[in-house]
Amino acid sequence: MLNEPRVYRYSTARLVLLIVLLLGLGVVPFIVLGSANFQYAFIIVAVIGVLIVVSIYTMTRSTTVSNDEISTRGLLGETSLRWSEIDSVFGSGNAIKLRNRDGDVTVSPATNLPGYLEVIEIIGAKRPDLFSPSKHARMSRSVFEILLFLVVGAGLLGVGLYLYVTSAETMMKTLFLGGVVLGLVVFSFMSVLSVTIDGAQLTIRYLLNKIVLSQLDVHSILLNVMQTRSGKSYSIVIYTTHNRMVRFSGVGRSLPITYLVLKNWHQGAAR
């Protein structure tokens, strides 16, 4: 139970500081390039202007949860759903979306907001029936993601082979080609391809291997987030009773949905 509504959003001070910083950067091109290169300065300022608009759109979004409903607010308005009105969940990547029975209202909590993990936990606690292991018995990587990996991997391997044949710098071309091959091997053999639930049994499949766990073999299941240079990176971490850790992401259409399904499956042992 929530004692009072909780609001998740960026601080106003942070938004103002970012806008001031971007406006300051917008003045620099005119000072450096001068009036003789006004057209180039204008292009740079236009780009900064777009960044300001995107920043305002992103950082003014908020998510509010209470005992009765969940709502999201942005520049285009507010959308709300009572917990009892939610009929289905869907999403892609790190996003989760909630939709009513008529399909005309969808609430989408922003993934980049502080406290997003807590929002996911509240959704799972308020509507655990939406994340039934029997309804989501098998969750796997999408065909698009696998094809994208194959295309990118083949491209990098082709570049590596080309450099190896044409370049005179032996050390650099060897390191580059070795790094590409190592990366492809690690991703291919270490990445989880699918997660399947069969009653009290969980099967985690790799390319040439699989791990089979029972509910009693699992100590805890967590949704983890790490801040990287390119943004927040989410992953599911399974800790076993034998001090083993299994970490993966990209399994299932929506990582939060996969996490909440696995959490419900694990809690089934306690119930």
Beta strands, then each sheet from edge to edge (+ up, - down):
strand 1: 6-9
strand 2: 62-65
strand 3: 69-74
strand 4: 77-82
strand 5: 86-90
strand 6: 97-100
strand 7: 106-107
strand 8: 138-140
strand 9: 194-198
strand 10: 201-205
strand 11: 210-214
strand 12: 218-228
strand 13: 231-240
strand 14: 245-248
sheet 1: 1+ 2- 3+ 4-
sheet 2: 5+ 6- 7+
sheet 3: 8+ 9- 10+ 11-
sheet 4: 12+ 13- 14+
end
